Amino acid sequence: MGAAPYLSTGVHIDPDTSLSFRSHPDDDRVVVMLGDNGGYVAVFLPRTELDRLAEVIAQAQQSLSAVKVAA
């Protein structure tokens, strides 16, 4: 059996970009949507992966703050 299909996409977030989520507590997961009805990226996350994504975002914020302090 072959490898699963591979898809890569990107989205630029600006002040007008819609950011939202749908919670599915019975499944212990959320769907995070970046964009709106004109086109969006949906990220399906179980709770453990949501925690991991939050940590990556926190690290990204810290990396930008560190650059400002060093400048």
Secondary structure as the mmCIF struct_conf table of DSSP 4:
data_model
#
loop_
_struct_conf.conf_type_id
_struct_conf.id
_struct_conf.beg_label_comp_id
_struct_conf.beg_label_asym_id
_struct_conf.beg_label_seq_id
_struct_conf.end_label_comp_id
_struct_conf.end_label_asym_id
_struct_conf.end_label_seq_id
HELX_LH_PP_P HELX_LH_PP_P1 GLY A 2 PRO A 5
TURN_TY1_P TURN_TY1_P1 PRO A 15 ASP A 16
STRN STRN1 LEU A 19 HIS A 24
HELX_RH_3T_P HELX_RH_3T_P1 PRO A 25 ASP A 27
TURN_TY1_P TURN_TY1_P2 ASP A 28 ASP A 28
STRN STRN2 ARG A 29 ASP A 36
TURN_TY1_P TURN_TY1_P3 ASN A 37 GLY A 38
STRN STRN3 GLY A 39 PRO A 46
HELX_RH_AL_P HELX_RH_AL_P1 ARG A 47 ALA A 70
#
